[in-house]
Amino acid sequence: MPTRNIGRKLRDLGRWLRTPISRRRAMRRVAEFHSRQRPLDEVVQWAMAFGTRGRFRVKTIQIASEITALAREVDKISPQTILEIGTSEGGTALIWAQLASQRVITCDITPPGPRGALLTAFPPPMSKCRVTLLTGDSHSREFARRLERELNGAAVDFLFIDGDHSEGGVEADYELYRPFVRSGGIIAFHDIAERQDQPGNEVQHFWKRLKDRGPVEEFIQDRNQVGFGIGLVRV
């Protein structure tokens, strides 16, 4: 067996053995986060570096000013239900769980594993909000029907699309889940900046086409930056 494979297996075994300790530390971190009400910019800082590691790591790869600007717009519409395509490491789910009064549904193609218990603990203690984790291919009609059953007739106030970054993938997510968003709701996309350093990041191409359909808003810290950028459409 190659040395690299042995090293990976030992690393995975170590993480598995540390799971009970890591879980306790992670839940203590959640309790610390909930120890007082935090302003939105502070919530964003926690989301970007929650302080947990390994199988319980939570973070979001965002530019703080961009995601904070988006969160403020979401907060203005007093959302009950938020739908997120692309959970990744759960950082943005932490933000949405502080804003939604009823529910956050966050979807990813990869199962959350042990981190799932941590994500479902994100809503404030006195909140009625609950976090639902869905795993599957967001581009499939079957997954869309499953999500529709989860919503059970409830409209989505805010849809955040941050999953498949291919042009076709982001368009598929938009076309499939836009009908779930209520009139007056918000749809947002991550990584719309013109310059991207990852070949698979093609959101900007779909965003250009979407801008031609009507008014949009952009949160981009620096027009010359590489990567990032958030685009917003009002329904």
N, C-alpha and C positions, 0 to 999 in steps of 0.2 A: 504494500500500500504506500503511495507517495507520502512523503513527509508532510506536505501541505494538507492532505486529507486527514492525516492523523491529528495535526494541530487544530483543524476545524472541529473535529469530533471531540477533542478534549475541551475546547472552548465551549462547545454546546453543552457538554456534560457539566462543566463548571457552572454555567448559567442555570441549568436545570436543578443542580444541587442547591444553588443559592436562591431558588425561587421563593421559598417560604420567608426568608429574611428580606428579600427584595420586596415582596408583597407588603410586609409589615411597614417597611420604610416608606413605600409608596403611599400607603393609606395614611400614614402619619403626615406625609407631605400634603395630602389633600386636606386633612384636618387643619393643618397650619394655614393653607390657602383660605379655608372657610372660617378662620378664626375671627375675621372681621370683614366688613364690606369693603371692597376695593374699587377705586376708580377705574375706568375703562383702560386708560393707558397703562395702569399697573397690571391689570388682567392680561393685557397683551404681552407685557414683559414676562409674566409667568408662563404664558403659552409658548413663548419663544425659547425659554429655558426653564422647564418646570423643576429640574433638579433631581429627576429620577433616572435610573440607568438600566442597561441590559434589557431584559424582556419587559420591563415596565417603563422604559424611557418614553417621555412625552416631550415633544417639541414641534415647532412649525418653522419652516424655512420661508420667512417673509421679511420684507422691509417694514420696520415698526410703524413708520409714518403712513405707509400705504394701508396696512391692515387695520390700523387705528381709525383712519378716515372712513374705511368701509364699515367698520363696526359702529361708528357713530351714525352713519346713515341707516343702518339696520335698526339701531336702537330707536331712531326717530319714528319708525312705523310700528313700534310696540309689538313685535312679532309673537305670535302664539306658537307657530310651527315653522321650524327651519329644516331644510333638506340639504345635505352636503353630499356631493359625489366626489369621493376621494378622501378617505379618513387619514391615510398615511400614518403618522405617529401621533395623531390626536390633538395637536396643539390648537388648531382652529376650532375643533369640537369643544374645547375648554371655553373658548370665547363665546361661542353660540349658546352654550349651556347657561351662561350668565345673562343672556338676553332673551331667550325664548321663555314664555310663561307656561307652555304646555309640553312641548316636545321638540327634541332634536333627533332626526333620523340621519345617521351618517353611514355611508356605503363605501365598500372597498372590495377589490377583487381578492385581497389577501385576508384570511381570517385574523382577527385581532389577537388571538391567543390569550395568555394571562393578562395582557394589557386591557382586555375588555372589561374586567371587573373595575379597573381604575377609571376608565372612561365613563362608565355608568354612574360613578360616584361624583361626577363633575358638577351637577346642579347644586345651587346653594341649599343648605339644610332645610330652610322653610319654604323652598320653592316647590310648586306642583309639577315642575318640568321633569321629564324623564328622558334618558338617552337610549335610543334603540340602535343597535349595530346590525347592519345587514351585509352579508358577504355574497358576491356574485358578479357577473358580467353586466355592468350597467347598460351596455348597448343592446342587450337581448330583450325582446318583447316579453319573454317569460319573467325576467327580473322586474320590468316595468309593471307588469300585472301584479307581481308580488308586492311591490311598493304601493300600488294602488290599494291593495287589500289592507296593508298596514295603515294607510292614511284613513281608511274607512269613511270616506266622504269629506274629511277635513281638507281645507285648502292650505297650500304652502304660502307663507308670507315672504320667505327669503330662500332662494336657491343659490347655492355656491357650487360652481363647477370647477373642480381642481383635480380631476382624475386623469384619464387618458389625454395626453397633450398633443396627440396627432391631430391634424386638421379635421380628418374624417371623424375621429373619436369625439372631439369636443363638439362638433356639429351634431353628432348622433345624440349626445347627452342633452344638448340644448333642445333639439326637436322632440325628444321623448318626454322630457320632464317640464318643459315650458308650460304645457297645458295644465299642470297641477298648481301653478302659481296664480294666486288671486289677482284680480284687478287692483292696482295700487301697490302690488308687491314689487320685489326687487330680484333681479338675477345678476350675479356677478361671476367674473372669470378671472383666474389667476394666470400670470405670465403672458401678458398682452404686449409687453414692451417690444419695440421694433427689432432690437438686437437681442439675440438669444445665443448662449454659448453651448447649448445642448442640441444636437441635430434633431432629436425627437420632439423638441418644443416647437410646435407649429400653431399654437393658439392665436398668434398675432395675425396669421393669414385669414382665419375665420373671423377674427375680430374686425379686420378691415372690411370684409364683406358685410358684417352686421352693422357697422357704422353707416353704411350707405342706406340702410333701411329706415333710419330715424335717429332722434337725439340719443346720445349716450354720455356717460361721464367717465373720466379716467383719473386714476390716482397713481401717478408716476413721480417718484421723488426727483429723478434727474432724467431728462429726455435723452441724455447720452449714455445712460446706464446699460449694462448688459444683464439681461434677465429681469424677472419680476414684473411689476406693473399689474394693476387691477383695473378691470373694466366693469362698468355698471350699466345695466339697462333697467328702466322702470316699465312695468307692465301696464 
